[in-house]
Amino acid sequence: MPTKSSQSGSALKRAVTGPMLLLFILGDVLGAGVYALAGTIAGEVGGAIWLPLLIALCFALLTAGSYAELVTKYPHAGASAVFAGKAFRSPLISFLVGFCMLAAGVTSAAGLSLAFAGDYLSAFVEVPPHGAALVFLGVVALLNARGIKESLSANLVMTLIEICGLLIVIFAAAWFFRTGEADLGRALTLKAGVNPAAAVLGAALLAFYSFVGFETSANLAEEIRDVRKTYPRALFGALLIAGAIYMGVAIAAAAVMPVEQLLKSSAPLLEVVKVSGVGVSPRLFAIIALIAVANGALLTMIMSSRLAYGMARQGLLPSAMGHVLPRRRTPGMAILVTSVVAVVLTLTGSLATLAQTVVLLLLFVFISTNVAVLVLRRDEVLTPHFRVPTWVPVLGIASCLLLLSQQSLDTWLRAGILIVIGAVFHAIARAGGVRPIGADDIEPIN
């Protein structure tokens, strides 16, 4: 049993308030992908872009309910890995769940670094993409190491800019309606010649990616003030705000531009703004896109480092990764290791390769979390916590399985290789004598 002094020496600082947490989640959900999402979804369903977004929002809210219950019941860094460890009592399952989350987060950050160094940056300066990506990851690591409050303060500014960019699109569409050329009927039209149900479900998989990110907030459980009240409010509030903004953007895009034109552009929202005649500079949108990418990478690396820190405390990763910087009270070794892995991925993979496995890996994590809610119902705790009806995690599992059925064989293969690598790392850790901490060994957080 750790002593009081040892606990205080390794504890994270509770500096995250409700508004900071809401903006953290909102900033992670409103990622860079939304700026190209409208055209991609339109290719699947036609002008009714908002419909798969609405379905994806409902799916996300189901799994978010499970996270809200477990985070308020067991407020520890490590989140999904902690929940799996307590529910299944299997070090291997706990490790693989945490590893899937960690692999998805670091892979996503590597992909975002390449996105940052791509066409949007070249609108201002021509630099080698990989060099710019590595510098970008280094800056993100330094900000992450400086402190959670400083990181989330930067997130506050970047999230507000991100939201402003999307609100500009909605305003531009409203402005365009004054000309009498907007066609709201396009937003109610499905693509001709396809099975509507299959098309909407396939597009919902793409749309679900735009809501991924809410789960990262669970890894801040030990740094949230009054976590049992703050977390559910911030989580559901952020998802509902993001859903409302997404649907407003989707309707705006379809009303202003024909689907065929949306499909032809790699920056459909910029095209919407141009056509509207609202007079916003294209360079301004490039800046907004860069900020969106930077924000997503920062929040993803915050999650990854906190997850690695939590897994180290459980004995699922080397104990050195549980080291906290003395002055900053941030998980310094976990930040270093996750940043190095992201650098390696950036140097060895393309943006497409890095992005394709993220959703599949996270769906495995979401299934585990939804099942854990049901299993842990028999584990009564004295402290009151948020609780969802039983049908919520049941439907959450069903929604994840439905989305898994839409994944391609290539994506399954890539995810399978990563999971096998995770199993090998776990075997090495066990062979090295690392003892996984049992569920009952985890100290409660006040």
Buried (B, 14 or more C-beta within 10 A) or exposed (E): EEEEEEEEEBBBBBBBBBEBBBBBBBBBBBBBBBBBBBBBBBBBBBBBBBBBBBBBBBBBBBBBBBBBBBBBBBBBBBBBBBBBBBBBEEBBBBBBBBBBBBBBBBBBBBBBBBBBBBEBBEBEEEEEBBEBBBBBBEEBBEBBBBBBBBBBBBBBEBBBBBBEBBEBBBBBBBBBBEEEEBBEEBBEBBBEEBEEEEBBBBBBBBBBBBBBBBBBBBBBBBBBEEBBBBBBBBBBBBBEBBBEBBBBBBBBBBBBBEBEBBBEBEBBBBBBBBBBEBEBEEEEBBBBBBBBBBBBBBBBBBBBBBBBBBBBBBBBBBEEBBBBBEEBBBBBBBBBBBBEBBBEBBEEBEBEBBBBBBBBBBBBBBBBBBBBBBBBEEEEEEEEBBBBEEEBBBBBBBBBEBBBEBBEEEBEEBBEEBBEEBBEBBEEBBEEEBEBBEBEEBEEBE
